[in-house]
């Protein structure tokens, strides 16, 4: 059975506590809430970035995809709040305000990768990276997946 991207309802159910969805009786175009069209757009953009053939079971594929779609949703919402004033920022290595400072370092291998660096911009992208990186490095096999012979492993 081929994998299909989740629906808006699947996304809303998976992230039932994460986003402000419109309650019953609120007009569908109330911009104080995440709209079904926002989720559809995020899912469509995530499909462009996603290769389901890299992962194991259909459940694994869908869970990983959900975080990629959530990453796109958050980035789209951040950009829409700023409109034409939206700017892209590089990941922050340190911040300070008065006598309070916070510093964190995103691993260099993510920051130097033009593919992985954008996902460090929000928590959903970081969770996506945490889920996807084991499939991108080394020899990983999932139950029922294709196992190459040692001579085929790069």
N, C-alpha and C positions, 0 to 999 in steps of 0.2 A: 504494500500500500504506500503510495507516495505521500510525502509530507505536504500539508497545506498550511499557509500562514493562519494564525488564530484570528478569530472575529473580534469586533469591537466588544461584544459581550464577554468573550473569553478574556480579553485584556482587562476589562473592568473588574471581572471576578478575581483574576490573578492578583491585581493591585487594588483590592477593595479598600485598603486603608491608606493608600499612598497619595491619591489625587482627589481633588475636590470635584466630584461628579454632581451634576444638578439633581437635587431631590425632587420627588414627585410634585407636580404642579408648577415647577419653575420652567419658564419658557426655554425652549431648546437653544435659543440664540443669546441667552444671558452669558455675557463674557466673563462673569465672575467665576465660572465653572469650566472645567474641561469639557469640551464638546465632542460628540461622536466623530465629527469631521476632523478634529485635532488628532484623535486616535487613529482614524483611517489614514490620514496623511503620514503619521509616524510609522504605522505598519507598512505602508507602501514604500517609504524611504528605507526602512530596515530591510525589506526584501531585496533592495538593490545591493546592500552591503553583505548579505548573508549567503553562505553556502551550506545548505543542510547536509551535504554529502560528507562533511568533515566530522560529523558527530555520530553517536550511537543510536539509541532507541528514539522512537518518535517523541516520547515524553522528554528525553534529554534535549532533543532539538527544539521543542516548543519552549521549554523553560529557558534555555539560553537565548532564544529569539525574543522572548518577552522582555528581557533586560535590554537588548539592543533597541527594541521598539520604544521602551520607556526612556532610554537615553535620547533618542530622536525627539520624543514628545517634549521632554524637558528643554532641550536645546531650542526647539521650535517655539515653545511658550516664552522662554527667555528672550528670544529674538523678537517675537511679536509684541512683547511688553515695551520694547525699546523702539520699535518701528525702524525708521531709516537711521536712527542714531545707534543701532545695534553695532557692537564691536566684538571682534573675536579676541579673546585673551589667552595668553599662554598660561600653563599651570603655575600656580604660585608656590615659590619655595619658602617664603617667609612673609609674615605680616606683623605689624605692630601698631599699637594705639596707646599712647601715653607710656606707662610702665609695664604694659602687658604685651608680650610677644608670643607668637606662635610660629613654629617652623616645621615643615615636613618636606620630605624629599621623595618625589616620584622616581622610581627606578629609571636610570638613564636609558636602558634599552627600550622603554616605552616612549620616553620623550624624544629620542632620536629617530623613532620610526614614524614616517609620514602616515602610515596606516593606523598605528595604535595610539599615537599622541592625542588625537581629538577625544578619544574615549576617557581620558583622564580629567575631563572638564566637569563631570558630575558623578554622583554616587552610583547611578544606574550604569553609566559607562564603565566605572571601575569594577562593579559587580560583573558586568558582561566580560570584562577582561579576565577576571578571576575564574570565571567559568570556562572561557574559551581557550585560555593559554595552554592548559594541559593538552589540548587537542592540536595545538600549533607547533609544539616542540616535542622532540623525541618520538618514540614509537609507542603509540597508544592504540589499544584495541578494545572495542566494546563487544559485549556478548553478541554473537551472531554476525559480527562484521567481518570484512575481508581482512585476512592476515597475510601480509606479504612475506615472501621468503627472505631470509637474511640478506641475500644478494641484492634484493630490491630496496632495502632500507637505505636511505641517504644519510 
